[in-house]
Amino acid sequence: MLKVVNLTKRFGGLVAVNGVDFDVEQGEVVGLLGPNGSGKSTVMNLISGALPRTLGEIDFDGQRIDGKPPHRIAKLGLSRTFQLVRLTPSLKIRDNVILPLAFGAFPVFGSEAVKRADAALEQVGLAGRGDGPVQDLNYIDQKRLELARAIVTNPKMLLLDEWMAGLNPTELRTAMDLIAGLRDSGMTILLVEHIMEAVRALCPRCIVMSAGTKIADGPTETVLADADVIEAYLGKAHV
């Protein structure tokens, strides 16, 4: 589904992503891990087209996508969320979900768009709230709305960038159940996450980055026990 080869991003003299390679197969749920500043979100931005790559190749569903703008990549069936929730406060809750439908692989408008948006809101736990203002939503419900916007186009692959960050334990369990439901439906997911409980529950496989470089890739429990991964997170004294 996704193939990344020698992916590199430089910001002036800073190499944020350095020659990263990995594949994600259709139907996989893969965790992209690493300490703060390791380059994880930059990788997500490169894949989704939010940033141009310096070097390397990104192939999605048989097509090369590096160099394409985000809206073109979205039309191919790649959807994402962001570290900071990005909603449109001037629109009602339902209209926030309708908006992406104009940019999906098969654009939808009118009554069908309303139907699809309401179905996505119900799927994430916001049934019956489509006519309300975004300002009425608490933090977990803002997260739900962002997820509804990401899945309403029925993407082939979903990128989740710390979507569960900032949730309390009860909200976290709800969020994990939502992602598990998407996983069980067969959706391919690449997620950046720091919450190990969620990673262990949702991701059979993990990729770990440190200082812009991939340092591990494999079964989650094996990767989390790797000495290089422990050192990257905790320092040499804990290895």
C-alpha positions as CSV (number, residue, x, y, z in Angstrom):
1,M,0.0,0.0,0.0
2,L,2.8,2.4,1.0
3,K,6.5,2.3,0.1
4,V,9.0,4.8,1.3
5,V,12.6,4.7,-0.1
6,N,15.5,6.8,1.1
7,L,13.1,9.5,2.4
8,T,15.1,12.6,3.4
9,K,14.1,16.1,4.5
10,R,16.5,18.9,5.2
11,F,15.6,22.2,6.8
12,G,18.8,24.2,5.9
13,G,21.6,22.5,7.8
14,L,19.2,20.3,9.9
15,V,18.5,16.8,8.6
16,A,15.1,16.1,10.1
17,V,14.6,12.8,8.2
18,N,17.6,10.9,7.0
19,G,17.3,8.1,4.4
20,V,14.3,6.4,5.9
21,D,12.9,3.2,4.2
22,F,9.8,1.2,5.1
23,D,6.7,-0.5,3.6
24,V,3.2,-0.7,4.9
25,E,1.1,-3.5,3.5
26,Q,-2.7,-3.3,2.9
27,G,-4.6,-3.9,6.1
28,E,-1.7,-3.4,8.4
29,V,-1.8,-1.1,11.5
30,V,1.8,0.1,12.0
31,G,3.1,2.3,14.8
32,L,5.6,5.0,14.0
33,L,7.5,5.6,17.2
34,G,10.4,7.6,18.6
35,P,11.3,10.3,21.1
36,N,10.3,13.9,20.6
37,G,12.2,15.5,17.7
38,S,13.0,12.1,16.0
39,G,11.3,13.0,12.7
40,K,8.0,11.1,13.0
41,S,5.6,14.0,12.2
42,T,7.9,15.2,9.5
43,V,7.6,11.7,7.8
44,M,3.8,12.0,8.1
45,N,3.9,15.5,6.5
46,L,6.1,14.2,3.7
47,I,3.8,11.3,2.9
48,S,0.7,13.4,2.9
49,G,2.3,16.2,0.8
50,A,2.2,18.8,3.5
51,L,6.0,19.1,3.1
52,P,8.1,18.5,0.0
53,R,10.8,15.9,0.3
54,T,14.5,16.7,-0.2
55,L,15.4,13.2,-1.5
56,G,13.7,9.9,-1.8
57,E,10.6,8.3,-3.2
58,I,7.1,7.7,-1.9
59,D,4.7,5.3,-3.6
60,F,1.1,4.8,-2.6
61,D,-1.2,2.2,-4.0
62,G,1.0,1.7,-7.0
63,Q,1.5,5.4,-7.8
64,R,4.4,7.7,-7.0
65,I,3.1,10.6,-4.9
66,D,6.2,12.5,-3.8
67,G,5.9,15.9,-5.4
68,K,2.1,15.8,-5.5
69,P,0.1,18.5,-3.6
70,P,-1.9,17.3,-0.6
71,H,-5.3,17.5,-2.4
72,R,-4.1,15.3,-5.2
73,I,-2.8,12.7,-2.7
74,A,-6.1,12.8,-0.8
75,K,-7.9,12.0,-4.0
76,L,-5.9,8.8,-4.3
77,G,-7.3,7.7,-1.0
78,L,-4.8,8.8,1.6
79,S,-6.3,10.7,4.6
80,R,-4.8,12.0,7.8
81,T,-5.2,13.8,11.1
82,F,-2.8,16.3,12.7
83,Q,-1.1,16.7,16.0
84,L,-3.1,19.8,16.7
85,V,-6.8,19.5,15.9
86,R,-7.6,21.5,12.7
87,L,-11.3,22.2,12.6
88,T,-13.2,24.9,10.8
89,P,-15.0,26.8,13.6
90,S,-17.1,29.0,11.2
91,L,-18.9,25.8,10.0
92,K,-21.3,23.6,11.8
93,I,-20.2,20.1,13.0
94,R,-21.8,18.3,10.0
95,D,-20.4,20.8,7.5
96,N,-16.9,20.2,8.8
97,V,-17.4,16.6,7.7
98,I,-19.1,17.4,4.4
99,L,-16.2,19.6,3.4
100,P,-13.7,16.8,2.8
101,L,-16.2,14.9,0.6
102,A,-15.6,17.4,-2.2
103,F,-11.9,16.4,-2.3
104,G,-12.1,12.6,-2.0
105,A,-11.5,10.1,-4.8
106,F,-15.2,10.3,-5.7
107,P,-16.6,13.8,-4.8
108,V,-20.0,13.8,-3.1
109,F,-22.4,16.7,-2.8
110,G,-26.0,17.5,-1.7
111,S,-28.2,15.1,0.2
112,E,-25.7,12.2,-0.3
113,A,-23.0,14.3,1.3
114,V,-25.3,15.0,4.3
115,K,-26.0,11.2,4.6
116,R,-22.4,10.3,4.4
117,A,-21.4,12.9,7.0
118,D,-24.1,11.9,9.4
119,A,-22.9,8.2,9.1
120,A,-19.3,9.2,9.8
121,L,-20.5,11.3,12.9
122,E,-22.4,8.3,14.1
123,Q,-19.4,6.0,13.6
124,V,-17.2,8.2,15.9
125,G,-19.9,8.8,18.5
126,L,-21.3,12.1,17.5
127,A,-24.7,11.0,16.3
128,G,-27.3,13.7,16.3
129,R,-24.9,16.6,16.8
130,G,-24.4,17.7,13.2
131,D,-26.3,20.9,13.5
132,G,-24.4,22.1,16.5
133,P,-21.4,24.6,16.5
134,V,-17.9,23.3,16.7
135,Q,-17.3,25.6,19.7
136,D,-19.7,23.3,21.8
137,L,-17.3,20.3,21.5
138,N,-15.0,19.3,24.3
139,Y,-11.5,18.0,23.5
140,I,-12.4,14.3,23.0
141,D,-15.3,15.3,20.8
142,Q,-13.1,17.6,18.7
143,K,-10.9,14.6,18.2
144,R,-13.9,12.5,17.2
145,L,-14.9,15.2,14.7
146,E,-11.4,15.3,13.2
147,L,-11.5,11.5,12.8
148,A,-14.9,11.7,11.1
149,R,-13.5,14.2,8.6
150,A,-10.6,11.8,7.9
151,I,-12.7,8.7,7.4
152,V,-15.8,10.1,5.6
153,T,-14.1,9.8,2.2
154,N,-13.5,6.0,2.8
155,P,-9.8,6.3,2.5
156,K,-7.6,3.4,1.5
157,M,-5.0,4.4,4.2
158,L,-5.2,6.6,7.3
159,L,-2.4,8.5,8.9
160,L,-2.9,9.4,12.6
161,D,-0.5,11.8,14.1
162,E,-0.7,11.6,17.9
163,W,-4.5,11.5,17.6
164,M,-4.8,10.1,21.1
165,A,-2.6,12.7,22.8
166,G,-4.0,14.6,25.7
167,L,-6.9,12.2,26.5
168,N,-7.7,11.1,30.0
169,P,-7.9,7.3,30.7
170,T,-11.6,7.0,30.0
171,E,-11.3,9.0,26.8
172,L,-8.2,7.0,25.8
173,R,-10.2,3.7,26.0
174,T,-12.9,5.2,23.8
175,A,-10.3,6.4,21.3
176,M,-8.6,3.0,21.2
177,D,-12.0,1.3,20.6
178,L,-12.6,3.7,17.7
179,I,-9.3,2.9,16.1
180,A,-9.7,-0.8,16.7
181,G,-13.0,-0.6,14.9
182,L,-11.3,1.0,11.8
183,R,-8.6,-1.7,12.0
184,D,-11.2,-4.5,12.2
185,S,-12.9,-3.0,9.1
186,G,-9.7,-3.6,7.2
187,M,-8.4,0.0,7.0
188,T,-4.7,0.4,6.6
189,I,-3.3,2.7,9.4
190,L,0.0,4.3,10.1
191,L,0.0,6.0,13.5
192,V,2.4,8.2,15.4
193,E,1.8,7.6,19.1
194,H,3.6,8.0,22.5
195,I,1.0,6.0,24.5
196,M,2.5,2.5,24.8
197,E,-0.8,1.0,26.0
198,A,-2.4,2.1,22.7
199,V,0.6,1.0,20.7
200,R,0.6,-2.5,22.2
201,A,-3.2,-2.9,21.8
202,L,-3.5,-1.6,18.2
203,C,-0.2,-2.2,16.4
204,P,1.2,-5.6,15.7
205,R,4.3,-3.9,14.1
206,C,6.3,-0.8,14.9
207,I,8.9,1.3,13.2
208,V,11.1,3.4,15.5
209,M,13.0,6.6,14.6
210,S,15.7,8.5,16.5
211,A,17.4,11.7,15.3
212,G,15.8,11.4,11.9
213,T,16.9,7.8,11.3
214,K,15.0,4.5,11.4
215,I,16.6,2.4,14.2
216,A,14.1,-0.5,14.4
217,D,11.3,-2.2,12.5
218,G,9.5,-5.4,13.5
219,P,6.9,-7.0,15.8
220,T,5.9,-4.5,18.5
221,E,7.1,-6.4,21.6
222,T,10.4,-7.3,19.9
223,V,11.0,-3.7,18.9
224,L,10.1,-2.2,22.3
225,A,12.6,-4.6,24.0
226,D,15.4,-3.6,21.6
227,A,18.4,-2.1,23.3
228,D,18.8,0.7,20.7
229,V,15.1,1.7,21.2
230,I,15.4,1.7,25.0
231,E,18.5,3.9,24.7
232,A,16.8,6.3,22.3
233,Y,13.9,6.8,24.8
234,L,15.7,6.5,28.2
235,G,19.4,6.9,27.6
236,K,22.3,4.4,28.0
237,A,22.0,4.1,31.7
238,H,18.7,2.1,31.2
239,V,20.0,-0.3,28.6
